[in-house]
Amino acid sequence: MKRIAQILFTAVLALSAAVHAQEWPSKPIKLIVPFPAGGPTDLIGREAAEILRQELKQAVVVENRAGGNGVTGLGVLAKSPPDGYTIGLLAITVAIAPHLGATPFDTFKDFAPITNMVSTTPILVANKESPFNNLGELVAYAKRNAGKVAYGTPGVGTIPHLAVELLQIQAGIKLNHIPYKGAAQQIQDLIGGSTQLDSQSSLVVALPQIQGDRIKAIAVLSENRSPLLPNVPTARESGFPGMVVAPWFGLGAPAGTPPEIIQRLHAALLKGLAGKEAQDKFTSTAITVHPSKSPAEFAQFIRAEHARWGKIIKDGNIKAE
């Protein structure tokens, strides 16, 4: 009798979950963006929210929960009810942060990945008067002047910092890291000559300065050249095949969210991301669209990124600030 009761109870729960998934969404969905409002990352989250509004015919409200380079917001998402009414932007932070210290989430236990969405185009730029014009010249100069080339980033453990650490490991050079609290100040100090090199996670801040001939582009770190800077080679083209860096952004939900809801969110996002409006909006800001074929594929990708950046952080002996 106990066995029969357990089977019946399980069946009732499964039926209840299926009915819930069919009725979903019957109220507004909250989308947590773990970064400040107004920045390029926020724009990615808001575009995802707009796609879901159109495809699901339900309100999607963006809630910015900034802090800790994305860690704070991801912690909030991890602890949210797994009912399909709270989702969030899963950034590359989810793969990197656990290697730098304690986090309020478990990358592999606390989230239900939905889909990867986009990646930005990282770039290395230099002061106009610097004695190097491409990656090969930078490496040669750095070998002759160990530790003398100062480069700016948004902080320890950020993608721009890890990208240059990767370059130093691959090229066998030593540069001088200058962490900042904002990309705009980095560029201003680069223009002024306080630093000779700067690493940016996207083209948003650097592009106008490059086009205005106030700084020079050394290399983009994406897999392919940017259509906005077609004459700037990739690091891979410049002789560093392992220097492909892609700060990525996708969507996830709290672990335990019904699979039926995860699948509906995945389908809605894939349809919206394939549309001309979303494609044009992202392309105009050098953002590449590459949704996952399935939630499982996105989960595998996160595991691979976790392993890759963990090795770079260990090899570079990088410690959190």
C-alpha positions as CSV (number, residue, x, y, z in Angstrom):
1,M,0.0,0.0,0.0
2,K,2.9,2.4,0.8
3,R,4.4,1.7,-2.6
4,I,1.1,2.4,-4.4
5,A,0.6,5.6,-2.3
6,Q,4.1,6.8,-3.4
7,I,3.4,6.1,-7.0
8,L,0.0,8.0,-6.9
9,F,1.7,10.9,-5.1
10,T,4.4,11.1,-7.7
11,A,1.8,11.0,-10.5
12,V,-0.2,13.8,-8.9
13,L,3.0,16.0,-8.6
14,A,3.9,15.3,-12.3
15,L,0.3,16.1,-13.4
16,S,0.4,19.3,-11.3
17,A,3.7,20.3,-12.9
18,A,2.4,19.6,-16.4
19,V,-0.8,21.7,-15.8
20,H,1.3,24.5,-14.3
21,A,3.6,24.5,-17.4
22,Q,0.6,24.6,-19.7
23,E,-0.9,27.6,-17.9
24,W,2.4,29.4,-17.7
25,P,2.9,32.3,-18.0
26,S,-0.2,33.7,-16.3
27,K,1.5,36.7,-14.7
28,P,4.6,38.9,-15.3
29,I,8.0,37.3,-15.5
30,K,11.0,38.9,-13.7
31,L,14.3,38.9,-15.5
32,I,17.3,39.6,-13.2
33,V,20.2,41.4,-14.9
34,P,23.3,41.2,-12.5
35,F,24.8,44.4,-13.8
36,P,23.9,48.1,-13.6
37,A,21.2,49.7,-15.7
38,G,22.3,51.5,-18.9
39,G,25.4,49.6,-19.8
40,P,25.9,47.2,-22.8
41,T,25.1,44.2,-20.6
42,D,21.9,45.7,-19.5
43,L,20.9,46.3,-23.1
44,I,21.4,42.6,-23.8
45,G,19.1,41.7,-20.9
46,R,16.5,44.2,-22.0
47,E,16.5,42.9,-25.6
48,A,16.0,39.4,-24.2
49,A,13.1,40.7,-22.1
50,E,11.6,42.3,-25.2
51,I,11.9,39.1,-27.2
52,L,10.1,37.1,-24.5
53,R,7.3,39.8,-24.2
54,Q,6.6,39.4,-27.9
55,E,6.9,35.6,-28.1
56,L,5.1,34.7,-24.8
57,K,2.5,37.6,-24.9
58,Q,3.3,38.4,-21.2
59,A,5.0,41.2,-19.4
60,V,8.7,40.7,-18.6
61,V,10.1,43.1,-16.0
62,V,13.9,43.7,-15.9
63,E,15.4,44.0,-12.4
64,N,19.0,45.2,-12.1
65,R,20.8,43.6,-9.2
66,A,24.4,44.8,-9.7
67,G,27.4,44.0,-7.5
68,G,30.5,41.9,-7.5
69,N,30.9,41.9,-11.3
70,G,27.7,40.0,-11.6
71,V,28.0,37.7,-8.5
72,T,25.4,39.5,-6.4
73,G,22.6,39.2,-9.0
74,L,23.5,35.6,-9.8
75,G,23.2,34.8,-6.1
76,V,19.7,36.3,-6.1
77,L,18.7,34.3,-9.1
78,A,20.0,31.1,-7.5
79,K,17.8,31.5,-4.5
80,S,14.6,32.5,-6.4
81,P,11.6,30.3,-6.6
82,P,11.9,27.8,-9.4
83,D,8.4,28.5,-10.7
84,G,9.2,30.0,-14.1
85,Y,8.5,33.5,-13.0
86,T,12.1,34.5,-12.2
87,I,14.8,34.1,-14.8
88,G,18.1,35.9,-15.2
89,L,21.1,36.8,-17.4
90,L,23.8,34.1,-17.0
91,A,27.0,35.9,-17.9
92,I,30.5,34.4,-18.2
93,T,30.9,35.4,-14.6
94,V,29.1,32.2,-13.6
95,A,32.1,30.3,-15.0
96,I,34.8,32.5,-13.7
97,A,33.8,33.8,-10.2
98,P,34.0,30.4,-8.4
99,H,37.7,30.2,-9.2
100,L,38.4,33.6,-7.5
101,G,36.7,33.0,-4.2
102,A,33.5,32.0,-2.4
103,T,30.2,32.7,-4.3
104,P,26.6,32.7,-3.2
105,F,25.8,30.1,-5.8
106,D,26.9,26.8,-7.2
107,T,27.5,27.1,-10.9
108,F,26.3,23.5,-11.6
109,K,23.6,22.9,-8.9
110,D,21.8,26.2,-8.6
111,F,20.9,27.1,-12.2
112,A,18.8,25.6,-15.0
113,P,20.5,26.9,-18.2
114,I,18.1,28.0,-21.0
115,T,20.3,29.2,-23.9
116,N,23.4,31.0,-24.7
117,M,22.5,34.2,-26.6
118,V,25.3,36.5,-27.6
119,S,28.9,37.4,-27.1
120,T,30.7,40.8,-27.3
121,T,33.9,41.7,-29.2
122,P,36.8,42.2,-26.9
123,I,39.6,44.5,-28.1
124,L,43.1,45.5,-27.2
125,V,43.8,49.2,-27.9
126,A,46.9,51.4,-27.4
127,N,47.9,54.9,-26.9
128,K,48.5,56.7,-30.2
129,E,52.2,57.3,-29.3
130,S,53.0,53.7,-28.2
131,P,55.8,52.1,-30.2
132,F,53.7,49.1,-31.3
133,N,50.9,48.9,-33.9
134,N,49.9,45.3,-33.8
135,L,50.0,42.2,-31.5
136,G,53.4,41.0,-32.9
137,E,55.0,44.4,-32.3
138,L,53.5,44.6,-28.8
139,V,54.9,41.2,-27.9
140,A,58.3,42.0,-29.2
141,Y,58.4,45.3,-27.4
142,A,57.2,43.7,-24.1
143,K,60.0,41.1,-24.3
144,R,62.5,43.9,-24.5
145,N,60.8,45.9,-21.8
146,A,59.5,43.4,-19.3
147,G,56.9,44.8,-16.9
148,K,57.1,48.3,-18.3
149,V,54.0,48.3,-20.5
150,A,51.1,49.4,-18.3
151,Y,47.6,48.1,-19.3
152,G,44.2,49.0,-18.0
153,T,41.2,46.8,-17.3
154,P,38.0,47.1,-15.3
155,G,39.5,45.0,-12.4
156,V,41.1,41.8,-11.3
157,G,39.4,38.7,-12.6
158,T,37.4,40.5,-15.3
159,I,37.4,39.2,-18.8
160,P,39.6,42.0,-20.0
161,H,42.1,41.2,-17.3
162,L,42.0,37.4,-18.0
163,A,42.4,38.0,-21.7
164,V,45.7,39.8,-21.1
165,E,46.8,37.1,-18.7
166,L,46.1,34.6,-21.4
167,L,48.3,36.7,-23.8
168,Q,51.1,36.9,-21.3
169,I,51.0,33.1,-20.7
170,Q,51.0,32.3,-24.5
171,A,53.5,35.0,-25.5
172,G,55.9,34.6,-22.5
173,I,55.8,38.3,-21.7
174,K,55.2,40.4,-18.5
175,L,52.9,43.4,-18.5
176,N,51.9,45.8,-15.7
177,H,48.3,45.6,-14.7
178,I,46.4,48.7,-13.7
179,P,42.9,47.9,-12.5
180,Y,40.1,50.6,-12.9
181,K,36.5,50.8,-11.8
182,G,35.1,51.9,-15.2
183,A,35.9,51.4,-18.9
184,A,35.4,55.1,-19.6
185,Q,38.2,56.2,-17.2
186,Q,40.5,53.5,-18.7
187,I,40.2,55.0,-22.1
188,Q,40.7,58.5,-20.9
189,D,43.9,57.5,-19.1
190,L,45.0,55.6,-22.2
191,I,44.5,58.7,-24.4
192,G,46.4,60.8,-21.8
193,G,49.3,58.4,-21.7
194,S,49.0,57.1,-18.1
195,T,48.8,53.6,-19.7
196,Q,50.1,52.4,-23.0
197,L,47.7,49.5,-23.5
198,D,44.0,48.9,-22.6
199,S,41.8,45.8,-22.7
200,Q,38.1,46.2,-23.2
201,S,35.4,43.6,-23.2
202,S,33.4,45.2,-26.0
203,L,33.7,47.9,-28.7
204,V,31.2,50.2,-27.1
205,V,33.6,52.5,-25.4
206,A,36.7,52.1,-27.6
207,L,35.1,52.3,-31.1
208,P,34.3,56.1,-31.1
209,Q,37.9,56.8,-29.9
210,I,39.3,54.6,-32.6
211,Q,37.2,56.2,-35.3
212,G,38.2,59.6,-33.9
213,D,41.9,58.7,-34.2
214,R,42.5,59.2,-30.5
215,I,43.7,55.6,-29.9
216,K,44.7,52.8,-32.1
217,A,43.4,49.2,-32.3
218,I,45.9,46.4,-31.8
219,A,43.7,43.3,-32.2
220,V,40.2,42.1,-31.6
221,L,40.0,38.9,-29.5
222,S,36.9,37.5,-31.0
223,E,36.9,34.4,-33.3
224,N,36.4,36.6,-36.4
225,R,37.0,40.2,-37.3
226,S,34.4,42.7,-36.4
227,P,32.4,44.2,-39.4
228,L,32.7,47.5,-37.6
229,L,36.5,47.3,-37.7
230,P,37.2,45.1,-40.8
231,N,40.9,46.1,-41.1
232,V,41.7,45.1,-37.5
233,P,43.0,41.5,-37.3
234,T,42.1,39.0,-34.7
235,A,44.6,37.8,-32.2
236,R,44.4,34.4,-33.9
237,E,45.3,35.9,-37.2
238,S,48.2,37.6,-35.5
239,G,49.8,34.3,-34.5
240,F,48.0,33.5,-31.3
241,P,45.5,30.7,-32.2
242,G,44.5,30.2,-28.5
243,M,43.6,33.9,-28.0
244,V,39.9,33.6,-28.7
245,V,38.0,35.4,-26.0
246,A,34.2,35.8,-26.1
247,P,32.4,37.4,-23.1
248,W,29.1,35.6,-23.5
249,F,25.6,36.1,-22.1
250,G,22.7,33.7,-22.0
251,L,19.6,33.1,-19.9
252,G,19.0,30.7,-17.0
253,A,16.5,30.0,-14.3
254,P,16.7,28.7,-10.8
255,A,17.4,24.9,-10.6
256,G,14.2,23.0,-10.3
257,T,12.3,25.1,-12.8
258,P,10.0,22.7,-14.7
259,P,11.7,21.4,-17.9
260,E,8.6,22.2,-19.9
261,I,9.0,25.9,-19.0
262,I,12.7,25.8,-19.8
263,Q,11.9,24.4,-23.2
264,R,9.3,27.1,-23.9
265,L,11.7,29.8,-22.9
266,H,14.4,28.3,-25.1
267,A,12.1,28.1,-28.1
268,A,10.8,31.7,-27.6
269,L,14.4,33.1,-27.4
270,L,15.6,31.1,-30.5
271,K,12.7,32.4,-32.5
272,G,13.2,36.0,-31.4
273,L,17.0,36.0,-31.8
274,A,16.6,34.7,-35.4
275,G,14.5,37.8,-36.3
276,K,15.9,40.7,-38.3
277,E,15.2,43.3,-35.6
278,A,17.3,41.5,-33.0
279,Q,20.0,40.6,-35.4
280,D,20.4,44.2,-36.6
281,K,20.3,45.6,-33.1
282,F,23.1,43.3,-31.9
283,T,25.2,43.5,-35.1
284,S,25.2,47.3,-34.9
285,T,27.1,47.2,-31.6
286,A,29.5,44.4,-32.6
287,I,27.6,41.7,-30.6
288,T,27.5,38.2,-32.2
289,V,24.3,36.2,-31.9
290,H,24.8,32.4,-31.2
291,P,22.0,30.7,-29.4
292,S,22.4,27.2,-28.1
293,K,20.6,24.4,-29.9
294,S,19.3,23.1,-26.6
295,P,19.4,23.9,-22.9
296,A,21.7,20.8,-22.5
297,E,24.1,22.2,-25.0
298,F,24.3,25.5,-23.0
299,A,24.9,23.5,-19.8
300,Q,27.8,21.7,-21.5
301,F,29.2,25.0,-22.8
302,I,29.2,26.5,-19.2
303,R,31.1,23.5,-17.9
304,A,33.7,23.9,-20.7
305,E,34.1,27.6,-19.9
306,H,34.4,26.9,-16.2
307,A,37.3,24.5,-16.9
308,R,39.0,26.8,-19.4
309,W,39.1,29.9,-17.3
310,G,39.9,28.0,-14.1
311,K,43.1,26.8,-15.7
312,I,44.0,30.3,-16.9
313,I,43.4,31.7,-13.4
314,K,45.5,29.0,-11.8
315,D,48.3,29.4,-14.3
316,G,48.3,33.1,-13.9
317,N,48.2,32.9,-10.1
318,I,45.3,35.4,-10.2
319,K,43.8,36.3,-6.8
320,A,40.6,38.2,-6.1
321,E,41.0,41.8,-4.9
